[in-house]
Amino acid sequence: MLVGGMIPLVALFLFGYLTARSAMIEASQEHLIDIVESRRSQIETWLTERMTDLRVIGGSRDCIRLVEEAASHPHHEDVCRYLQSFQTGTRDYRAIELYDLGWNRVAANTSSMMRLDGIAEPETKRILSDSDGPVLVSIEPREGAAGDLQMANRLRPMDHDPIGYVVASLDLERTLAPILEDRAGLGRTGRVLVADLSDSGRILHPPDPAIEAPPRFVSHELLEEVRRAGLGTARYRDETGEMVFAGFTLIEEQGWLVVAEITEEEALSLLHSLQRGFLIAALLTILGVILFSARISRRLSAPLAALASAARRIKEGGRHERVPVLAGREVGELGRSFNEMLDALEETRRLQVQASTLAAVGEISSGVVHEIRNRLSSVKMNLQALDRHVRHDPTFAELSEIALRQVLRIERLLNDLLNYARPVELTLQTARIGSLLQETAEGLRAAAEAKGVALEIRAEVDDPILVDRERLEEAYANLVRNAIEVTAPGGRVVLRARPAPAAEEAIHLEVEDAGPGIGGTPPEELFRPFVTTKEEGTGLGLAYAKKIVELHEGTITAENRPGGGALFRLELPKKGVPR
Protein backbone atom coordinates (compact mmCIF):
# COMPACT_ATOMS: atom_id res chain seq x y z
CA MET A 1 0.00 0.00 0.00
CA LEU A 2 2.83 2.37 0.91
CA VAL A 3 4.71 1.59 -2.29
CA GLY A 4 1.52 2.02 -4.29
CA GLY A 5 0.96 5.42 -2.68
CA MET A 6 4.54 6.56 -3.34
CA ILE A 7 4.57 5.63 -7.02
CA PRO A 8 2.07 8.31 -8.07
CA LEU A 9 3.79 10.79 -5.74
CA VAL A 10 7.18 10.14 -7.35
CA ALA A 11 5.60 10.32 -10.77
CA LEU A 12 3.95 13.61 -9.80
CA PHE A 13 7.27 14.93 -8.54
CA LEU A 14 9.08 13.99 -11.76
CA PHE A 15 6.30 15.45 -13.86
CA GLY A 16 6.33 18.66 -11.83
CA TYR A 17 10.10 18.90 -12.03
CA LEU A 18 10.18 18.42 -15.79
CA THR A 19 7.28 20.82 -16.27
CA ALA A 20 8.92 23.45 -14.08
CA ARG A 21 12.24 23.00 -15.88
CA SER A 22 10.57 23.37 -19.25
CA ALA A 23 8.67 26.44 -18.06
CA MET A 24 11.80 28.06 -16.63
CA ILE A 25 13.76 27.40 -19.83
CA GLU A 26 10.92 28.88 -21.87
CA ALA A 27 10.70 31.91 -19.54
CA SER A 28 14.48 32.43 -19.76
CA GLN A 29 14.39 32.21 -23.54
CA GLU A 30 11.52 34.69 -23.76
CA HIS A 31 13.37 37.01 -21.38
CA LEU A 32 16.52 36.79 -23.51
CA ILE A 33 14.48 37.54 -26.62
CA ASP A 34 13.06 40.63 -24.90
CA ILE A 35 16.58 41.76 -23.98
CA VAL A 36 18.05 41.39 -27.49
CA GLU A 37 15.01 43.06 -29.04
CA SER A 38 15.42 45.98 -26.64
CA ARG A 39 19.17 46.25 -27.37
CA ARG A 40 18.56 45.91 -31.09
CA SER A 41 16.05 48.77 -30.96
CA GLN A 42 18.54 50.96 -29.07
CA ILE A 43 21.38 50.14 -31.50
CA GLU A 44 19.18 50.81 -34.54
CA THR A 45 18.12 54.15 -33.03
CA TRP A 46 21.75 55.05 -32.41
CA LEU A 47 22.75 54.02 -35.96
CA THR A 48 19.87 56.05 -37.42
CA GLU A 49 21.01 59.13 -35.51
CA ARG A 50 24.61 58.74 -36.71
CA MET A 51 23.45 58.15 -40.30
CA THR A 52 21.41 61.34 -40.01
CA ASP A 53 24.56 63.18 -38.89
CA LEU A 54 26.37 61.98 -42.02
CA ARG A 55 23.47 63.03 -44.25
CA VAL A 56 23.42 66.49 -42.66
CA ILE A 57 27.18 66.93 -43.14
CA GLY A 58 26.98 65.52 -46.67
CA GLY A 59 24.51 68.25 -47.61
CA SER A 60 26.19 71.13 -45.69
CA ARG A 61 26.90 74.09 -47.99
CA ASP A 62 29.97 75.21 -46.03
CA CYS A 63 31.49 71.70 -46.13
CA ILE A 64 30.78 71.41 -49.85
CA ARG A 65 32.27 74.85 -50.58
CA LEU A 66 35.33 74.06 -48.47
CA VAL A 67 36.02 70.87 -50.41
CA GLU A 68 35.37 72.62 -53.74
CA GLU A 69 37.84 75.40 -52.96
CA ALA A 70 40.25 73.29 -50.81
CA ALA A 71 41.61 74.28 -47.41
CA SER A 72 42.27 77.90 -48.36
CA HIS A 73 38.59 78.63 -48.05
CA PRO A 74 37.90 81.28 -45.37
CA HIS A 75 35.28 78.99 -43.79
CA HIS A 76 37.91 76.34 -42.91
CA GLU A 77 37.91 77.06 -39.18
CA ASP A 78 34.12 77.38 -39.10
CA VAL A 79 33.78 73.99 -40.78
CA CYS A 80 36.20 72.41 -38.32
CA ARG A 81 34.19 73.81 -35.43
CA TYR A 82 31.00 72.61 -37.15
CA LEU A 83 32.41 69.07 -37.35
CA GLN A 84 33.63 69.34 -33.76
CA SER A 85 30.06 70.15 -32.67
CA PHE A 86 28.92 66.63 -33.61
CA GLN A 87 31.59 65.05 -31.41
CA THR A 88 30.82 67.45 -28.59
CA GLY A 89 27.10 66.72 -28.88
CA THR A 90 27.31 62.91 -28.80
CA ARG A 91 30.82 61.87 -27.62
CA ASP A 92 30.52 59.00 -30.08
CA TYR A 93 33.09 60.12 -32.66
CA ARG A 94 36.85 59.66 -32.60
CA ALA A 95 37.16 61.86 -35.65
CA ILE A 96 35.16 63.38 -38.52
CA GLU A 97 37.07 64.27 -41.71
CA LEU A 98 36.31 65.75 -45.14
CA TYR A 99 38.01 64.50 -48.31
CA ASP A 100 37.96 65.57 -51.94
CA LEU A 101 37.28 63.09 -54.72
CA GLY A 102 40.95 62.07 -54.74
CA TRP A 103 40.71 61.14 -51.05
CA ASN A 104 42.91 64.09 -50.03
CA ARG A 105 41.96 65.23 -46.55
CA VAL A 106 40.60 68.79 -46.49
CA ALA A 107 39.32 69.28 -42.93
CA ALA A 108 38.82 67.43 -39.65
CA ASN A 109 37.12 67.97 -36.32
CA THR A 110 40.38 67.76 -34.38
CA SER A 111 43.74 69.49 -34.77
CA SER A 112 45.65 66.31 -34.03
CA MET A 113 44.57 64.84 -37.39
CA MET A 114 45.07 61.41 -35.75
CA ARG A 115 46.80 59.66 -38.66
CA LEU A 116 48.90 61.47 -41.25
CA ASP A 117 47.05 59.85 -44.14
CA GLY A 118 43.60 60.31 -42.58
CA ILE A 119 41.20 57.85 -41.00
CA ALA A 120 39.54 56.52 -44.17
CA GLU A 121 40.22 52.78 -44.46
CA PRO A 122 40.53 51.04 -47.86
CA GLU A 123 37.39 49.01 -47.13
CA THR A 124 35.45 52.22 -46.45
CA LYS A 125 36.64 53.73 -49.75
CA ARG A 126 35.70 50.59 -51.65
CA ILE A 127 32.19 50.30 -50.21
CA LEU A 128 31.45 54.02 -50.56
CA SER A 129 32.44 53.95 -54.24
CA ASP A 130 29.53 51.53 -54.84
CA SER A 131 26.92 53.38 -52.76
CA ASP A 132 25.10 56.71 -52.92
CA GLY A 133 24.03 56.91 -49.28
CA PRO A 134 25.69 56.66 -45.91
CA VAL A 135 27.57 53.41 -45.38
CA LEU A 136 28.85 51.69 -42.26
CA VAL A 137 32.00 49.54 -42.09
CA SER A 138 33.36 47.61 -39.11
CA ILE A 139 37.18 47.86 -38.91
CA GLU A 140 39.21 45.05 -37.36
CA PRO A 141 41.33 45.97 -34.32
CA ARG A 142 44.82 47.16 -35.15
CA GLU A 143 47.85 46.76 -32.97
CA GLY A 144 47.63 49.31 -30.22
CA ALA A 145 44.05 50.30 -31.04
CA ALA A 146 40.57 48.92 -30.44
CA GLY A 147 38.24 48.10 -33.30
CA ASP A 148 36.20 51.01 -34.65
CA LEU A 149 33.21 51.59 -36.86
CA GLN A 150 33.58 53.86 -39.83
CA MET A 151 30.61 55.69 -41.38
CA ALA A 152 30.97 57.58 -44.61
CA ASN A 153 28.84 59.58 -47.02
CA ARG A 154 29.29 61.53 -50.20
CA LEU A 155 29.40 65.34 -50.24
CA ARG A 156 26.82 66.13 -52.85
CA PRO A 157 25.41 69.57 -53.78
CA MET A 158 21.69 69.44 -54.46
CA ASP A 159 20.96 68.00 -57.92
CA HIS A 160 24.71 67.72 -58.70
CA ASP A 161 27.36 65.02 -58.76
CA PRO A 162 29.38 64.28 -55.59
CA ILE A 163 32.42 66.51 -55.00
CA GLY A 164 33.95 64.73 -52.01
CA TYR A 165 33.43 62.53 -48.99
CA VAL A 166 32.85 62.76 -45.26
CA VAL A 167 34.23 59.96 -43.08
CA ALA A 168 33.56 59.51 -39.37
CA SER A 169 35.32 57.11 -37.02
CA LEU A 170 33.10 55.90 -34.18
CA ASP A 171 34.41 54.71 -30.84
CA LEU A 172 32.93 51.27 -30.23
CA GLU A 173 33.81 51.33 -26.55
CA ARG A 174 32.13 54.66 -26.04
CA THR A 175 29.08 53.99 -28.19
CA LEU A 176 28.05 50.35 -27.79
CA ALA A 177 29.25 49.81 -24.24
CA PRO A 178 26.48 51.88 -22.55
CA ILE A 179 23.88 49.89 -24.49
CA LEU A 180 25.33 46.39 -24.29
CA GLU A 181 26.78 46.57 -20.76
CA ASP A 182 23.47 47.52 -19.18
CA ARG A 183 23.04 44.75 -16.58
CA ALA A 184 19.26 45.09 -16.32
CA GLY A 185 17.74 41.62 -16.59
CA LEU A 186 21.10 39.86 -17.17
CA GLY A 187 21.66 38.55 -13.66
CA ARG A 188 25.12 37.59 -12.47
CA THR A 189 26.50 35.75 -15.54
CA GLY A 190 24.57 37.31 -18.39
CA ARG A 191 26.11 39.40 -21.16
CA VAL A 192 25.14 40.97 -24.46
CA LEU A 193 27.45 40.93 -27.47
CA VAL A 194 27.36 42.14 -31.07
CA ALA A 195 28.93 40.17 -33.92
CA ASP A 196 29.46 40.90 -37.62
CA LEU A 197 27.83 38.16 -39.72
CA SER A 198 29.53 39.45 -42.87
CA ASP A 199 32.85 38.59 -41.18
CA SER A 200 32.04 34.99 -40.15
CA GLY A 201 30.50 36.11 -36.85
CA ARG A 202 33.46 38.14 -35.58
CA ILE A 203 32.59 39.66 -32.21
CA LEU A 204 32.63 43.45 -32.35
CA HIS A 205 31.80 44.00 -28.70
CA PRO A 206 32.80 43.33 -25.98
CA PRO A 207 36.47 43.51 -27.07
CA ASP A 208 39.10 41.09 -25.85
CA PRO A 209 41.11 42.64 -22.96
CA ALA A 210 44.33 41.57 -24.65
CA ILE A 211 45.17 44.10 -27.34
CA GLU A 212 47.05 41.64 -29.56
CA ALA A 213 44.59 38.80 -29.04
CA PRO A 214 43.23 37.20 -32.24
CA PRO A 215 39.64 38.02 -33.31
CA ARG A 216 36.89 36.19 -31.44
CA PHE A 217 33.90 34.61 -33.15
CA VAL A 218 30.50 33.37 -32.01
CA SER A 219 29.96 29.61 -31.83
CA HIS A 220 29.14 27.50 -34.86
CA GLU A 221 25.99 26.22 -33.11
CA LEU A 222 24.70 29.78 -32.81
CA LEU A 223 25.47 30.55 -36.46
CA GLU A 224 23.51 27.44 -37.49
CA GLU A 225 20.49 28.65 -35.51
CA VAL A 226 20.81 32.15 -37.04
CA ARG A 227 20.79 30.67 -40.54
CA ARG A 228 17.48 28.95 -39.75
CA ALA A 229 15.79 32.00 -38.19
CA GLY A 230 16.72 35.64 -37.76
CA LEU A 231 15.10 35.80 -34.31
CA GLY A 232 15.17 32.98 -31.79
CA THR A 233 17.02 31.16 -29.05
CA ALA A 234 19.88 28.67 -28.86
CA ARG A 235 21.73 26.50 -26.35
CA TYR A 236 25.48 25.93 -26.75
CA ARG A 237 28.85 26.10 -25.01
CA ASP A 238 30.61 29.45 -24.99
CA GLU A 239 34.37 30.00 -25.41
CA THR A 240 34.94 28.98 -21.77
CA GLY A 241 33.10 25.68 -22.19
CA GLU A 242 30.15 26.85 -20.08
CA MET A 243 26.68 25.78 -21.26
CA VAL A 244 24.60 28.89 -21.95
CA PHE A 245 21.13 29.85 -23.10
CA ALA A 246 21.07 32.62 -25.69
CA GLY A 247 18.56 34.81 -27.43
CA PHE A 248 19.53 36.39 -30.74
CA THR A 249 18.22 38.78 -33.35
CA LEU A 250 19.55 40.48 -36.47
CA ILE A 251 20.16 44.07 -37.44
CA GLU A 252 19.77 43.16 -41.09
CA GLU A 253 20.80 46.43 -42.72
CA GLN A 254 24.25 46.26 -41.11
CA GLY A 255 24.49 42.46 -41.03
CA TRP A 256 24.99 42.49 -37.25
CA LEU A 257 23.96 39.80 -34.81
CA VAL A 258 22.86 40.82 -31.31
CA VAL A 259 23.14 38.01 -28.74
CA ALA A 260 22.14 37.89 -25.07
CA GLU A 261 23.64 34.98 -23.09
CA ILE A 262 23.12 33.63 -19.60
CA THR A 263 24.59 30.47 -18.12
CA GLU A 264 22.32 27.48 -17.83
CA GLU A 265 23.28 27.13 -14.17
CA GLU A 266 22.02 30.61 -13.31
CA ALA A 267 18.93 30.31 -15.51
CA LEU A 268 17.88 27.16 -13.65
CA SER A 269 19.08 28.22 -10.18
CA LEU A 270 15.53 28.76 -8.97
CA LEU A 271 14.67 25.26 -10.17
CA HIS A 272 17.28 23.75 -7.84
CA SER A 273 15.70 25.56 -4.90
CA LEU A 274 12.30 24.34 -6.00
CA GLN A 275 13.69 20.84 -6.30
CA ARG A 276 14.70 20.84 -2.66
CA GLY A 277 11.31 22.23 -1.73
CA PHE A 278 9.59 19.52 -3.74
CA LEU A 279 11.55 16.82 -1.94
CA ILE A 280 10.63 18.18 1.49
CA ALA A 281 7.01 18.59 0.46
CA ALA A 282 6.99 15.05 -0.92
CA LEU A 283 8.22 13.61 2.34
CA LEU A 284 5.65 15.57 4.33
CA THR A 285 2.78 14.50 2.11
CA ILE A 286 3.59 10.79 2.03
CA LEU A 287 1.68 10.32 5.25
CA GLY A 288 -1.31 12.22 3.83
CA VAL A 289 -1.18 10.11 0.70
CA ILE A 290 -1.28 6.94 2.74
CA LEU A 291 -4.18 8.11 4.90
CA PHE A 292 -6.39 9.58 2.23
CA SER A 293 -5.51 7.60 -0.91
CA ALA A 294 -8.23 5.04 -0.32
CA ARG A 295 -10.91 7.67 0.25
CA ILE A 296 -9.82 9.76 -2.71
CA SER A 297 -9.71 6.67 -4.91
CA ARG A 298 -13.28 5.80 -4.03
CA ARG A 299 -14.49 9.37 -4.65
CA LEU A 300 -12.73 9.60 -7.98
CA SER A 301 -13.13 6.12 -9.37
CA ALA A 302 -16.93 6.02 -9.33
CA PRO A 303 -17.60 9.17 -11.42
CA LEU A 304 -14.65 8.48 -13.71
CA ALA A 305 -15.92 4.96 -14.25
CA ALA A 306 -19.31 6.39 -15.19
CA LEU A 307 -17.59 8.75 -17.61
CA ALA A 308 -15.56 5.93 -19.15
CA SER A 309 -18.66 3.73 -19.42
CA ALA A 310 -20.55 6.49 -21.22
CA ALA A 311 -17.59 6.99 -23.56
CA ARG A 312 -17.57 3.29 -24.40
CA ARG A 313 -21.30 3.27 -25.13
CA ILE A 314 -20.90 6.29 -27.38
CA LYS A 315 -18.03 4.57 -29.17
CA GLU A 316 -20.29 1.55 -29.77
CA GLY A 317 -22.90 3.71 -31.50
CA GLY A 318 -24.93 5.35 -28.74
CA ARG A 319 -24.82 8.87 -30.21
CA HIS A 320 -27.55 10.10 -27.84
CA GLU A 321 -25.83 8.74 -24.74
CA ARG A 322 -24.95 11.37 -22.11
CA VAL A 323 -23.00 11.32 -18.85
CA PRO A 324 -25.19 11.52 -15.73
CA VAL A 325 -24.65 14.23 -13.12
CA LEU A 326 -21.39 13.38 -11.34
CA ALA A 327 -20.54 14.14 -7.72
CA GLY A 328 -17.77 16.63 -7.00
CA ARG A 329 -17.23 20.06 -8.46
CA GLU A 330 -14.31 19.26 -10.73
CA VAL A 331 -15.62 15.89 -11.94
CA GLY A 332 -19.09 17.35 -12.31
CA GLU A 333 -17.69 20.14 -14.46
CA LEU A 334 -15.83 17.54 -16.52
CA GLY A 335 -19.08 15.63 -17.05
CA ARG A 336 -20.93 18.78 -18.11
CA SER A 337 -18.13 19.73 -20.49
CA PHE A 338 -18.16 16.19 -21.90
CA ASN A 339 -21.92 16.39 -22.52
CA GLU A 340 -21.57 19.84 -24.11
CA MET A 341 -18.88 18.47 -26.39
CA LEU A 342 -21.17 15.60 -27.43
CA ASP A 343 -24.02 18.04 -28.09
CA ALA A 344 -21.74 20.20 -30.21
CA LEU A 345 -20.50 17.16 -32.16
CA GLU A 346 -24.07 16.00 -32.72
CA GLU A 347 -25.08 19.45 -33.98
CA THR A 348 -22.02 19.57 -36.24
CA ARG A 349 -22.88 16.16 -37.62
CA ARG A 350 -26.47 17.22 -38.22
CA LEU A 351 -25.33 20.34 -40.07
CA GLN A 352 -22.86 18.31 -42.15
CA VAL A 353 -25.57 15.85 -43.12
CA GLN A 354 -27.90 18.73 -43.95
CA ALA A 355 -25.25 20.50 -46.00
CA SER A 356 -24.38 17.30 -47.85
CA THR A 357 -28.05 16.62 -48.51
CA LEU A 358 -28.66 20.14 -49.79
CA ALA A 359 -25.59 19.96 -52.01
CA ALA A 360 -26.73 16.63 -53.43
CA VAL A 361 -30.28 17.90 -53.88
CA GLY A 362 -28.98 21.02 -55.59
CA GLU A 363 -26.85 18.99 -57.99
CA ILE A 364 -29.67 16.55 -58.74
CA SER A 365 -32.19 19.38 -59.02
CA SER A 366 -30.12 21.15 -61.66
CA GLY A 367 -30.09 18.03 -63.83
CA VAL A 368 -33.78 17.30 -63.25
CA VAL A 369 -34.77 20.91 -63.99
CA HIS A 370 -32.92 20.83 -67.31
CA GLU A 371 -34.68 17.62 -68.29
CA ILE A 372 -38.11 18.90 -67.25
CA ARG A 373 -37.61 22.24 -69.03
CA ASN A 374 -36.80 20.46 -72.27
CA ARG A 375 -39.98 18.39 -72.06
CA LEU A 376 -41.99 21.36 -70.82
CA SER A 377 -40.94 23.44 -73.83
CA SER A 378 -42.38 20.78 -76.09
CA VAL A 379 -45.62 20.67 -74.05
CA LYS A 380 -45.93 24.47 -74.17
CA MET A 381 -45.42 24.55 -77.97
CA ASN A 382 -48.09 21.86 -78.44
CA LEU A 383 -50.53 23.69 -76.16
CA GLN A 384 -49.95 26.92 -78.06
CA ALA A 385 -50.66 25.12 -81.31
CA LEU A 386 -53.83 23.57 -79.85
CA ASP A 387 -54.88 26.99 -78.52
CA ARG A 388 -54.92 28.40 -82.04
CA HIS A 389 -57.28 25.62 -83.21
CA VAL A 390 -59.77 25.78 -80.34
CA ARG A 391 -60.18 29.56 -79.99
CA HIS A 392 -63.58 29.34 -81.69
CA ASP A 393 -64.83 26.97 -78.97
CA PRO A 394 -65.28 28.90 -75.67
CA THR A 395 -65.13 25.79 -73.51
CA PHE A 396 -61.91 24.39 -74.98
CA ALA A 397 -60.41 27.90 -75.29
CA GLU A 398 -60.77 28.41 -71.55
CA LEU A 399 -59.25 24.99 -70.80
CA SER A 400 -56.37 25.74 -73.15
CA GLU A 401 -55.74 29.08 -71.46
CA ILE A 402 -55.71 27.43 -68.02
CA ALA A 403 -53.27 24.76 -69.22
CA LEU A 404 -50.94 27.34 -70.77
CA ARG A 405 -51.01 29.46 -67.62
CA GLN A 406 -50.08 26.47 -65.48
CA VAL A 407 -47.28 25.51 -67.85
CA LEU A 408 -45.90 29.06 -67.66
CA ARG A 409 -46.12 28.93 -63.87
CA ILE A 410 -44.22 25.63 -63.81
CA GLU A 411 -41.64 27.07 -66.20
CA ARG A 412 -41.16 30.10 -63.92
CA LEU A 413 -40.78 27.79 -60.91
CA LEU A 414 -38.15 25.73 -62.72
CA ASN A 415 -36.24 28.85 -63.75
CA ASP A 416 -36.27 30.16 -60.18
CA LEU A 417 -35.16 26.77 -58.85
CA LEU A 418 -32.32 26.58 -61.38
CA ASN A 419 -31.15 30.11 -60.56
CA TYR A 420 -31.21 29.39 -56.84
CA ALA A 421 -29.36 26.05 -57.11
CA ARG A 422 -26.70 27.32 -59.54
CA PRO A 423 -23.36 28.37 -57.89
CA VAL A 424 -22.86 32.13 -58.16
CA GLU A 425 -19.48 33.80 -58.69
CA LEU A 426 -19.57 37.57 -58.43
CA THR A 427 -18.12 39.83 -61.11
CA LEU A 428 -17.46 43.06 -59.25
CA GLN A 429 -17.54 46.51 -60.78
CA THR A 430 -18.16 50.04 -59.58
CA ALA A 431 -21.80 51.18 -59.88
CA ARG A 432 -23.75 54.25 -58.82
CA ILE A 433 -26.65 53.64 -56.45
CA GLY A 434 -28.93 56.14 -58.17
CA SER A 435 -28.32 54.54 -61.56
CA LEU A 436 -29.08 51.07 -60.14
CA LEU A 437 -32.43 52.26 -58.72
CA GLN A 438 -33.30 54.05 -61.97
CA GLU A 439 -32.59 51.02 -64.18
CA THR A 440 -34.50 48.68 -61.87
CA ALA A 441 -37.52 50.99 -61.97
CA GLU A 442 -37.36 51.31 -65.76
CA GLY A 443 -37.23 47.55 -66.19
CA LEU A 444 -40.43 47.08 -64.12
CA ARG A 445 -42.31 50.25 -65.04
CA ALA A 446 -44.40 48.51 -67.71
CA ALA A 447 -45.57 45.86 -65.22
CA ALA A 448 -46.36 48.58 -62.65
CA GLU A 449 -48.34 50.69 -65.14
CA ALA A 450 -50.27 47.64 -66.31
CA LYS A 451 -51.48 47.18 -62.72
CA GLY A 452 -51.94 50.87 -62.03
CA VAL A 453 -49.12 51.09 -59.45
CA ALA A 454 -46.83 54.11 -59.29
CA LEU A 455 -43.05 53.69 -58.86
CA GLU A 456 -41.26 56.41 -56.90
CA ILE A 457 -37.44 56.72 -56.61
CA ARG A 458 -35.92 58.44 -53.58
CA ALA A 459 -32.13 58.37 -53.89
CA GLU A 460 -30.75 60.13 -50.82
CA VAL A 461 -27.24 58.93 -51.69
CA ASP A 462 -25.55 58.28 -55.01
CA ASP A 463 -22.22 56.91 -53.80
CA PRO A 464 -20.20 54.49 -55.93
CA ILE A 465 -20.20 50.93 -54.63
CA LEU A 466 -18.27 47.82 -55.67
CA VAL A 467 -20.87 45.16 -56.60
CA ASP A 468 -21.88 42.60 -59.19
CA ARG A 469 -24.34 44.97 -60.82
CA GLU A 470 -26.27 42.35 -62.78
CA ARG A 471 -26.75 40.04 -59.77
CA LEU A 472 -27.60 42.82 -57.33
CA GLU A 473 -30.05 44.44 -59.75
CA GLU A 474 -31.69 41.03 -60.26
CA ALA A 475 -32.05 40.52 -56.49
CA TYR A 476 -33.38 44.05 -55.95
CA ALA A 477 -35.79 43.64 -58.89
CA ASN A 478 -37.25 40.54 -57.20
CA LEU A 479 -38.19 42.68 -54.19
CA VAL A 480 -39.68 45.45 -56.38
CA ARG A 481 -41.61 42.90 -58.47
CA ASN A 482 -43.09 41.35 -55.32
CA ALA A 483 -44.04 44.84 -54.07
CA ILE A 484 -45.87 45.61 -57.32
CA GLU A 485 -47.76 42.32 -57.17
CA VAL A 486 -49.05 42.87 -53.62
CA THR A 487 -49.91 46.58 -54.04
CA ALA A 488 -53.47 47.37 -55.06
CA PRO A 489 -54.16 49.53 -58.16
CA GLY A 490 -53.67 53.19 -57.32
CA GLY A 491 -51.01 52.37 -54.72
CA ARG A 492 -47.37 53.36 -54.66
CA VAL A 493 -44.08 51.43 -54.44
CA VAL A 494 -41.07 53.40 -53.19
CA LEU A 495 -37.48 52.56 -54.18
CA ARG A 496 -35.16 54.27 -51.69
CA ALA A 497 -31.39 54.51 -51.16
CA ARG A 498 -30.05 56.17 -48.02
CA PRO A 499 -27.05 56.00 -45.66
CA ALA A 500 -27.15 53.31 -43.00
CA PRO A 501 -27.82 55.13 -39.68
CA ALA A 502 -25.63 52.84 -37.57
CA ALA A 503 -22.76 52.23 -40.03
CA GLU A 504 -20.87 54.96 -41.86
CA GLU A 505 -19.44 52.53 -44.41
CA ALA A 506 -22.79 51.01 -45.43
CA ILE A 507 -25.90 52.00 -47.36
CA HIS A 508 -29.53 50.87 -47.30
CA LEU A 509 -31.48 49.89 -50.42
CA GLU A 510 -35.17 49.76 -49.46
CA VAL A 511 -38.48 48.81 -51.09
CA GLU A 512 -41.75 50.01 -49.55
CA ASP A 513 -45.13 48.72 -50.75
CA ALA A 514 -48.75 49.45 -49.91
CA GLY A 515 -49.78 45.83 -49.66
CA PRO A 516 -51.05 43.79 -46.68
CA GLY A 517 -47.57 43.49 -45.09
CA ILE A 518 -45.84 40.30 -44.06
CA GLY A 519 -48.59 39.38 -41.59
CA GLY A 520 -47.69 37.04 -38.80
CA THR A 521 -44.91 35.27 -40.70
CA PRO A 522 -41.58 35.60 -38.82
CA PRO A 523 -39.31 37.82 -40.98
CA GLU A 524 -36.48 35.27 -41.01
CA GLU A 525 -38.85 32.61 -42.37
CA LEU A 526 -39.63 34.71 -45.48
CA PHE A 527 -36.14 34.16 -46.86
CA ARG A 528 -36.16 30.40 -46.59
CA PRO A 529 -36.59 28.46 -49.87
CA PHE A 530 -40.19 27.63 -50.87
CA VAL A 531 -41.71 29.89 -48.19
CA THR A 532 -44.19 32.33 -49.80
CA THR A 533 -47.25 34.34 -48.83
CA LYS A 534 -48.44 34.72 -52.45
CA GLU A 535 -50.95 32.35 -53.96
CA GLU A 536 -48.88 31.75 -57.09
CA GLY A 537 -45.42 32.44 -55.64
CA THR A 538 -42.54 29.97 -55.95
CA GLY A 539 -40.94 30.86 -52.63
CA LEU A 540 -37.50 31.22 -54.25
CA GLY A 541 -37.35 34.91 -55.15
CA LEU A 542 -36.60 36.14 -51.63
CA ALA A 543 -34.25 33.20 -50.95
CA TYR A 544 -32.29 34.05 -54.11
CA ALA A 545 -32.18 37.75 -53.13
CA LYS A 546 -30.78 36.80 -49.71
CA LYS A 547 -28.16 34.59 -51.34
CA ILE A 548 -26.93 37.42 -53.59
CA VAL A 549 -26.91 40.00 -50.77
CA GLU A 550 -24.94 37.72 -48.44
CA LEU A 551 -22.38 37.08 -51.18
CA HIS A 552 -21.85 40.87 -51.10
CA GLU A 553 -21.30 40.59 -47.31
CA GLY A 554 -24.59 42.37 -46.71
CA THR A 555 -27.86 41.61 -44.93
CA ILE A 556 -31.54 41.62 -45.90
CA THR A 557 -34.47 42.18 -43.52
CA ALA A 558 -38.25 42.58 -43.71
CA GLU A 559 -40.75 44.31 -41.44
CA ASN A 560 -44.28 45.69 -41.38
CA ARG A 561 -44.63 49.43 -41.92
CA PRO A 562 -46.54 51.36 -39.23
CA GLY A 563 -48.92 52.82 -41.84
CA GLY A 564 -49.51 49.51 -43.60
CA GLY A 565 -47.54 47.58 -46.15
CA ALA A 566 -44.11 46.01 -45.90
CA LEU A 567 -40.53 47.33 -45.92
CA PHE A 568 -37.69 45.22 -47.30
CA ARG A 569 -34.17 46.53 -46.61
CA LEU A 570 -30.77 45.56 -48.05
CA GLU A 571 -27.70 46.74 -46.11
CA LEU A 572 -24.54 46.69 -48.22
CA PRO A 573 -20.96 47.77 -47.40
CA LYS A 574 -19.83 50.72 -49.52
CA LYS A 575 -16.53 49.09 -50.37
CA GLY A 576 -18.23 45.88 -51.44
CA VAL A 577 -16.60 42.45 -51.40
CA PRO A 578 -12.82 42.21 -51.99
CA ARG A 579 -11.81 40.61 -55.26
C-alpha angles and dihedrals in degrees: 000000000000092000090047090052093048096050095068089041092054090044089050090049093050092046091049092047094050092044092049091047091050091047093049092048090049091047091049091049092049090048091051090049089053090050096050092044090052092048091045090053091050093048092048090050090050092047091049091053092050092046088052089053090054092048091051092050091044090058098040111126094210092051091047093048091047092054092044093053097031126228095318090077111119090231092064095107092042090053092049090052089046090054090044089056091067092055091045091049098050109014086216099110129083090187143344117205138179122218134185121231090276090057092250109151113243105172142356139190093242133051092221090070086205098222124028093230094043132253099277109118122211090245090054091051092049096049094043091053088063097044137066098200137053114303132197125212128183111220120209116240115271126210108283094010137079122239116275139194119235122205121188139178138178122257101232128172112220111282091357138101120271116275100187148334141265118211126188127191113210124206107233093196092052097041109037099030096073089052101041099036094056102124095203108132095357098101121201101318103027125115140171122221137179123217133186110236091191087063098050092272098306109179111242096182141058093035123220110262090228109081095208095041116127118255116282123225135197118254123279090236090059093048089052090054091047091053089055096047135005092217124037148083136283141187120215145128117275126219090281093054093251116141109239140180114225139189118202141184137172134244090206100188091060096031091237127150119213113202131184115195134188127173117257090232093059094040090056097036092107089052091060090054090048090049091059090046091051091052093051091045090049092054092048094049097048090085091050090049091053094048100044104028093092094049094045091048091054093047093048103037097059098055092037090051089052089050092049091047091052090048091053092050090050090049089053092056106279096133092167094050115120134187114254121235107289126211118246129048099254096040090043090053089049090053092049091048090049091052091047089052091052091049091050092048091049091050091047090050091049091051091047091052090047092048092048091048093049091047091050092045090049092051093046091043092055091055094043092048091053091051094047093047091054092052092040091055089057091048091049092050091050092048091050090051091048090048091060091054098046100044090104091059110071094201097051092038090059092047090049091051091050091049092049092048091052092048090052090049091051090047091052090049091051092049091050091047092050092048092049095047095044115097111248124216114187122231103203125210137154114268135174116240094220092052091050092053092046095051092046090052093047091051092054101033094097092054090047094049091047088059095039095247121141121224116213124189120206109179107180090169132032100184121153114252132188107238145132092262097196094049095043093047089050092051093046091047089056089059093046092047091052090049091053092049095053096042116093120234110281092031129118134236116202123208108197136180119188140150117278106253095216100038125051093197096053139071134205123230107194138184120198122189135183095226131116094284126234093300117203095332110121107248093234090055092059092070096052116105116270094010110127139154094201121095094229099027123127096213092229103092096078092039090054091047090052091049093053094045093050090050085059088052090250137121135234126207138174132206142162116262116235091234095046133279130064135285121211116191132193116196112199131177112245093227092050125205119329115249 
